[in-house]
């Protein structure tokens, strides 16, 4: 299983990525071993994810989310919180 995910950083910003082990990746971020962007913005909290069968699909969705406006990303997060 592969995932596209968003985390909320301590400064309120959102970071989008993909992984094949969601729990491990979030732990990595919070251990300061994740993305360069998140390291100075710890801790992070998982606020959104989607599951995919292939890494290519997850990477494609990551790219699509990264192109969205901040407002649209926040809409995705808000809908996810309500699920």
Secondary structure in CASP SS format (residue, H / E / C, confidence):
PFRMAT SS
TARGET T0000
AUTHOR 0000-0000-0000
METHOD secondary structure of the structure
MODEL  1
X C 1.00
X E 1.00
X E 1.00
X E 1.00
X E 1.00
X E 1.00
X E 1.00
X E 1.00
X C 1.00
X C 1.00
X C 1.00
X C 1.00
X C 1.00
X E 1.00
X E 1.00
X E 1.00
X E 1.00
X E 1.00
X E 1.00
X C 1.00
X C 1.00
X H 1.00
X H 1.00
X H 1.00
X H 1.00
X H 1.00
X H 1.00
X H 1.00
X H 1.00
X H 1.00
X C 1.00
X C 1.00
X C 1.00
X C 1.00
X C 1.00
X H 1.00
X H 1.00
X H 1.00
X H 1.00
X C 1.00
X C 1.00
X C 1.00
X C 1.00
X C 1.00
X E 1.00
X E 1.00
X E 1.00
X E 1.00
X E 1.00
X E 1.00
X E 1.00
X E 1.00
X C 1.00
X C 1.00
X H 1.00
X H 1.00
X H 1.00
X H 1.00
X H 1.00
X H 1.00
X H 1.00
X H 1.00
X H 1.00
X H 1.00
X H 1.00
X H 1.00
X H 1.00
X C 1.00
X C 1.00
X H 1.00
X H 1.00
X H 1.00
X H 1.00
X H 1.00
X H 1.00
X H 1.00
X H 1.00
X H 1.00
X H 1.00
X H 1.00
X H 1.00
X C 1.00
X C 1.00
END
